Amino acid sequence: MADRAHQGPELEIVHLLRATTVELGLHSVRFAHRNGMHPTDVRALIALMDASRAGEEMTAGRLGALLGLNSAGTTALVDRLERLGHVRRVRDGRDRRRVLVEVDERAVELGWASFGPLIGRAVELLQGYDERELAAVRGFLDGVRRAAADHGAETGHTGPG
């Protein structure tokens, strides 16, 4: 195991990433509270927007699996978001037995109103980097994301709690 007393630049960056993650989490919690949502609701909306951006369809089952929720918890989540007008259930055009969950444009607008300035500042920062530096940042963040996912799979933790 690494010497924990040694505070090299690598460990400093890891601590900075942790602090950044905490701040982003707090921003998300504040957004949830201001808009009458649970933090898991925000994570669900992010997952739905990510799927939409990637051109992927999202069923309630897939959403629940991504969030580490059981079937009852997923149903309650989708019901709550639907009541708030953030998502809608739609029948799959190819398989009418399948129901998809889609994020409503109003939820996207609400998210941009809160997260847009933060995203804009992050993009401005990244515009100051050259392609090599961007590749390094991308590689590091993707590597940390994969390490966290692998650790969750190894320990059997697929979601929060």
Backbone as numpy.savetxt, mean C-alpha at the origin, in Angstrom:
# Nx Ny Nz CAx CAy CAz Cx Cy Cz
25.87 -12.43 13.49 25.03 -11.24 13.49 25.92 -9.99 13.49
25.48 -8.98 12.82 26.25 -7.74 12.71 26.39 -7.09 14.08
27.49 -6.41 14.25 27.74 -5.68 15.48 26.77 -4.50 15.54
25.83 -4.56 16.48 24.80 -3.52 16.58 25.37 -2.19 17.05
26.50 -2.22 17.68 27.11 -0.98 18.16 27.70 -0.19 16.99
28.03 -0.89 15.89 28.61 -0.22 14.72 27.52 0.50 13.95
27.60 1.81 13.89 26.60 2.63 13.21 27.17 3.13 11.88
27.42 2.23 10.96 27.94 2.62 9.66 26.87 3.25 8.80
27.25 3.70 7.61 26.29 4.38 6.74 25.13 3.46 6.31
25.40 2.16 6.21 24.33 1.24 5.82 23.24 1.19 6.89
23.64 1.07 8.15 22.67 1.01 9.23 21.96 2.36 9.40
22.68 3.44 9.16 22.04 4.76 9.21 20.92 4.85 8.17
21.17 4.32 6.98 20.16 4.35 5.91 18.97 3.46 6.29
19.25 2.31 6.88 18.16 1.43 7.33 17.30 2.14 8.37
17.94 2.84 9.31 17.19 3.58 10.33 16.39 4.73 9.69
16.95 5.37 8.69 16.24 6.43 7.99 15.03 5.86 7.23
15.19 4.70 6.64 14.07 4.04 5.97 12.97 3.72 6.98
13.37 3.22 8.15 12.39 2.92 9.19 11.65 4.19 9.61
12.38 5.27 9.82 11.76 6.53 10.22 10.81 7.04 9.13
11.21 6.89 7.88 10.36 7.28 6.75 9.09 6.45 6.73
9.23 5.16 6.96 8.07 4.26 6.98 7.11 4.67 8.09
7.64 5.01 9.25 6.80 5.45 10.37 6.05 6.72 9.99
6.75 7.70 9.41 6.10 8.96 9.02 5.01 8.72 7.98
5.29 7.87 6.99 4.28 7.57 5.98 3.08 6.87 6.60
3.34 5.98 7.56 2.25 5.31 8.26 1.40 6.29 9.04
2.04 7.23 9.71 1.29 8.25 10.46 0.46 9.13 9.53
1.03 9.47 8.37 0.28 10.25 7.37 -0.96 9.49 6.94
-0.80 8.20 6.73 -1.92 7.34 6.32 -2.98 7.25 7.41
-2.55 7.13 8.66 -3.49 7.05 9.79 -4.26 8.36 9.94
-3.56 9.48 9.79 -4.24 10.79 9.87 -5.28 10.92 8.76
-4.92 10.49 7.55 -5.85 10.51 6.42 -7.08 9.65 6.73
-6.85 8.45 7.27 -7.96 7.55 7.61 -8.89 8.21 8.62
-8.33 8.74 9.68 -9.15 9.36 10.74 -9.94 10.56 10.21
-9.29 11.40 9.40 -9.98 12.57 8.84 -11.16 12.18 7.96
-11.09 10.99 7.38 -12.10 10.58 6.41 -12.98 9.43 6.91
-13.00 9.22 8.22 -13.88 8.22 8.82 -13.57 6.79 8.41
-12.29 6.51 8.23 -11.87 5.18 7.81 -10.93 4.55 8.83
-10.75 3.27 8.69 -9.78 2.51 9.46 -8.49 2.48 8.63
-7.31 2.41 9.25 -6.08 2.32 8.46 -6.08 1.16 7.44
-6.75 0.06 7.77 -6.84 -1.05 6.81 -7.64 -0.64 5.58
-8.61 0.25 5.74 -9.38 0.76 4.60 -8.45 1.47 3.62
-7.52 2.24 4.17 -6.58 2.97 3.32 -5.67 1.99 2.59
-5.19 0.97 3.29 -4.36 -0.05 2.64 -5.13 -0.75 1.54
-6.42 -0.98 1.76 -7.25 -1.62 0.73 -7.38 -0.72 -0.49
-7.61 0.56 -0.27 -7.72 1.49 -1.39 -6.42 1.56 -2.17
-5.29 1.56 -1.48 -3.99 1.57 -2.15 -3.83 0.31 -2.99
-4.19 -0.84 -2.43 -4.09 -2.10 -3.18 -4.98 -2.07 -4.42
-6.17 -1.52 -4.28 -7.08 -1.42 -5.42 -6.55 -0.47 -6.49
-5.98 0.66 -6.06 -5.42 1.61 -7.02 -4.19 1.03 -7.71
-3.36 0.30 -6.95 -2.18 -0.33 -7.55 -2.61 -1.36 -8.60
-3.64 -2.15 -8.28 -4.13 -3.15 -9.23 -4.69 -2.47 -10.47
-5.44 -1.42 -10.29 -6.01 -0.70 -11.42 -4.91 -0.13 -12.31
-3.89 0.46 -11.70 -2.77 1.03 -12.44 -2.04 -0.05 -13.23
-1.99 -1.27 -12.69 -1.31 -2.38 -13.35 -2.22 -3.11 -14.34
-3.48 -2.66 -14.44 -4.42 -3.31 -15.35 -4.90 -4.66 -14.86
-4.86 -4.87 -13.54 -5.27 -6.14 -12.94 -6.64 -6.01 -12.29
-7.42 -7.06 -12.40 -8.72 -7.09 -11.74 -8.54 -7.53 -10.30
-9.46 -7.08 -9.44 -9.36 -7.42 -8.02 -10.69 -7.99 -7.54
-10.64 -9.20 -7.05 -11.80 -9.79 -6.39 -11.66 -9.53 -4.89
-12.75 -9.70 -4.18 -12.69 -9.53 -2.72 -11.73 -10.55 -2.11
-11.73 -11.76 -2.63 -10.83 -12.79 -2.11 -9.37 -12.42 -2.26
-9.03 -11.92 -3.43 -7.64 -11.51 -3.67 -7.28 -10.33 -2.78
-8.19 -9.36 -2.64 -7.95 -8.20 -1.78 -7.71 -8.66 -0.34
-8.56 -9.56 0.14 -8.40 -10.06 1.50 -7.07 -10.75 1.70
-6.66 -11.55 0.70 -5.37 -12.24 0.80 -4.22 -11.23 0.86
-4.29 -10.19 0.06 -3.24 -9.17 0.06 -3.14 -8.46 1.41
-4.28 -8.29 2.06 -4.32 -7.56 3.33 -4.22 -8.47 4.55
-4.22 -9.79 4.33 -4.13 -10.73 5.44 -5.42 -10.84 6.23
-6.56 -10.66 5.54 -7.87 -10.73 6.20 -8.58 -12.03 5.87
-9.42 -12.49 6.79 -10.26 -13.64 6.50 -11.47 -13.19 5.69
-12.30 -14.13 5.30 -13.44 -13.83 4.44 -14.41 -12.85 5.09
-14.73 -13.07 6.35 -15.67 -12.18 7.04 -15.10 -10.77 7.17
-13.83 -10.67 7.50 -13.19 -9.36 7.61 -13.14 -8.63 6.28
-12.90 -9.39 5.21 -12.86 -8.79 3.87 -14.23 -8.28 3.47
-15.26 -9.08 3.74 -16.63 -8.65 3.42 -16.98 -7.38 4.18
-16.65 -7.32 5.46 -16.93 -6.13 6.26 -16.18 -4.92 5.71
-14.93 -5.13 5.32 -14.12 -4.06 4.75 -14.74 -3.52 3.46
-15.08 -4.41 2.53 -15.65 -3.98 1.26 -17.01 -3.32 1.49
-17.82 -3.88 2.38 -19.12 -3.26 2.70 -18.92 -1.84 3.21
-17.97 -1.66 4.13 -17.70 -0.35 4.72 -17.24 0.64 3.64
-16.31 0.23 2.80 -15.81 1.11 1.74 -16.89 1.42 0.71
-17.76 0.47 0.49 -18.87 0.70 -0.46 -19.86 1.72 0.13
-20.17 1.56 1.42 -21.07 2.52 2.08 -20.51 3.94 2.04
-19.19 4.05 2.17 -18.54 5.36 2.13 -18.42 5.92 0.72
-18.76 5.11 -0.28 -18.68 5.55 -1.67 -17.29 5.46 -2.27
-16.39 4.69 -1.64 -15.01 4.59 -2.12 -14.79 3.45 -3.11
-15.63 2.42 -3.03 -15.50 1.29 -3.95 -16.88 0.87 -4.44
-16.86 0.06 -5.48 -18.11 -0.53 -5.98 -17.81 -1.98 -6.37
-18.84 -2.79 -6.22 -18.76 -4.18 -6.67 -19.37 -4.22 -8.08
-18.67 -4.86 -9.00 -19.17 -4.99 -10.37 -19.01 -6.43 -10.84
-19.96 -6.88 -11.63 -19.86 -8.23 -12.19 -18.78 -8.26 -13.26
-18.02 -9.33 -13.27 -17.00 -9.53 -14.29 -17.71 -9.71 -15.63
-17.30 -8.97 -16.64 -17.92 -9.04 -17.96 -17.73 -10.38 -18.65
-16.68 -11.11 -18.30 -16.41 -12.42 -18.92 -17.01 -13.58 -18.14
-17.11 -13.42 -16.83 -17.63 -14.48 -15.96 -18.59 -13.83 -14.97
-19.86 -13.87 -15.28 -20.88 -13.17 -14.48 -20.96 -13.70 -13.05
-20.39 -14.87 -12.77 -20.40 -15.39 -11.39 -19.39 -14.66 -10.51
-18.41 -14.06 -11.15 -17.32 -13.41 -10.43 -17.63 -11.93 -10.21
-17.37 -11.47 -8.98 -17.60 -10.06 -8.63 -16.24 -9.41 -8.40
-16.06 -8.27 -9.04 -14.82 -7.50 -8.89 -15.07 -6.31 -7.98
-14.01 -5.87 -7.32 -14.07 -4.68 -6.48 -13.24 -3.61 -7.20
-13.87 -2.46 -7.43 -13.19 -1.36 -8.11 -13.23 -0.12 -7.23
-12.15 0.63 -7.28 -12.09 1.89 -6.53 -12.87 2.95 -7.32
-13.61 3.76 -6.61 -14.39 4.84 -7.22 -13.49 6.05 -7.44
-13.75 6.78 -8.48 -12.95 7.96 -8.81 -12.95 8.98 -7.67
-14.04 9.06 -6.91 -14.07 9.98 -5.77 -13.02 9.63 -4.73
-12.77 8.34 -4.54 -11.75 7.92 -3.59 -10.36 8.29 -4.10
-10.17 8.16 -5.41 -8.89 8.54 -6.00 -8.65 10.03 -5.80
-9.67 10.84 -6.05 -9.56 12.29 -5.87 -9.28 12.64 -4.41
-9.95 11.96 -3.49 -9.73 12.20 -2.07 -8.28 11.87 -1.70
-7.79 10.74 -2.22 -6.41 10.35 -1.95 -5.40 11.35 -2.50
-5.65 11.82 -3.73 -4.73 12.79 -4.32 -4.74 14.10 -3.55
-5.90 14.48 -3.02 -5.97 15.72 -2.25 -5.05 15.65 -1.02
-4.92 14.48 -0.44 -4.09 14.32 0.76 -2.67 13.90 0.44
-2.52 12.91 -0.44 -1.20 12.35 -0.71 -0.50 12.99 -1.91
-1.25 13.71 -2.74 -0.67 14.31 -3.94 0.52 15.23 -3.66
0.39 16.15 -2.71 1.54 17.03 -2.42 2.78 16.24 -1.97
2.58 15.21 -1.18 3.69 14.38 -0.73 4.31 13.64 -1.91
3.48 13.08 -2.77 3.97 12.39 -3.96 4.72 13.38 -4.85
4.17 14.57 -5.00 4.83 15.59 -5.81 6.22 15.94 -5.30
6.34 16.07 -3.99 7.66 16.37 -3.40 8.63 15.23 -3.61
8.14 13.99 -3.50 9.01 12.83 -3.72 9.49 12.80 -5.17
8.58 13.07 -6.10 8.95 13.08 -7.52 9.99 14.18 -7.78
9.79 15.35 -7.19 10.77 16.44 -7.34 12.14 16.02 -6.85
12.19 15.35 -5.71 13.47 14.87 -5.20 14.12 13.89 -6.17
13.33 12.96 -6.70 13.86 11.95 -7.61 14.33 12.55 -8.93
13.73 13.66 -9.34 14.14 14.30 -10.58 15.56 14.86 -10.49
16.07 15.00 -9.28 17.44 15.46 -9.10 18.48 14.36 -9.23
18.05 13.13 -9.43 18.98 12.00 -9.54 19.16 11.60 -11.00
20.35 11.09 -11.30 20.57 10.58 -12.65 20.09 9.13 -12.73
20.15 8.56 -13.92 19.62 7.20 -14.13 20.30 6.17 -13.24
21.60 6.28 -13.05 22.33 5.33 -12.21 21.86 5.41 -10.76
21.69 6.63 -10.27 21.22 6.82 -8.90 19.79 6.32 -8.74
18.94 6.60 -9.74 17.55 6.10 -9.70 17.53 4.57 -9.68
18.39 3.96 -10.46 18.46 2.49 -10.48 18.89 1.96 -9.11
19.81 2.67 -8.46 20.26 2.24 -7.13 19.13 2.37 -6.11
18.42 3.48 -6.14 17.30 3.68 -5.22 16.24 2.62 -5.47
15.89 2.41 -6.73 14.88 1.41 -7.11 15.31 0.02 -6.64
16.55 -0.33 -6.89 17.07 -1.64 -6.49 17.04 -1.84 -4.99
17.43 -0.81 -4.25 17.42 -0.90 -2.79 16.00 -1.07 -2.26
15.09 -0.21 -2.70 13.71 -0.28 -2.20 13.05 -1.60 -2.58
13.26 -2.06 -3.80 12.68 -3.33 -4.21 13.28 -4.48 -3.42
14.57 -4.42 -3.16 15.22 -5.46 -2.36 14.68 -5.51 -0.94
14.48 -4.35 -0.32 13.92 -4.30 1.04 12.49 -4.82 1.03
11.71 -4.42 0.02 10.32 -4.89 -0.09 10.29 -6.41 -0.19
11.15 -6.97 -1.05 11.19 -8.43 -1.21 11.66 -9.11 0.06
12.64 -8.53 0.74 13.12 -9.12 2.00 12.00 -9.14 3.04
11.22 -8.07 3.12 10.11 -8.03 4.07 9.05 -9.07 3.70
8.75 -9.20 2.40 7.77 -10.20 1.96 8.28 -11.61 2.25
9.55 -11.85 1.98 10.13 -13.18 2.25 10.09 -13.49 3.74
10.41 -12.50 4.57 10.40 -12.70 6.02 8.98 -13.03 6.48
7.98 -12.32 5.94 6.61 -12.61 6.28 6.20 -14.02 5.89
6.65 -14.46 4.72 6.32 -15.82 4.26 7.03 -16.86 5.16
8.27 -16.58 5.53 9.03 -17.52 6.37 8.42 -17.66 7.76
7.89 -16.57 8.28 7.35 -16.61 9.64 5.86 -16.90 9.66
5.26 -17.00 8.46 3.84 -17.30 8.39 2.95 -16.10 8.58
3.52 -14.91 8.59 2.74 -13.68 8.74 2.47 -13.09 7.38
1.24 -13.19 6.93 0.89 -12.66 5.61 0.23 -11.30 5.70
-0.10 -10.87 6.86 -0.77 -9.58 7.01 -0.51 -9.01 8.38
-1.20 -7.94 8.73 -0.98 -7.30 10.02 -1.44 -8.17 11.16
-0.83 -7.93 12.32 -1.28 -8.61 13.54 -0.78 -9.95 13.62
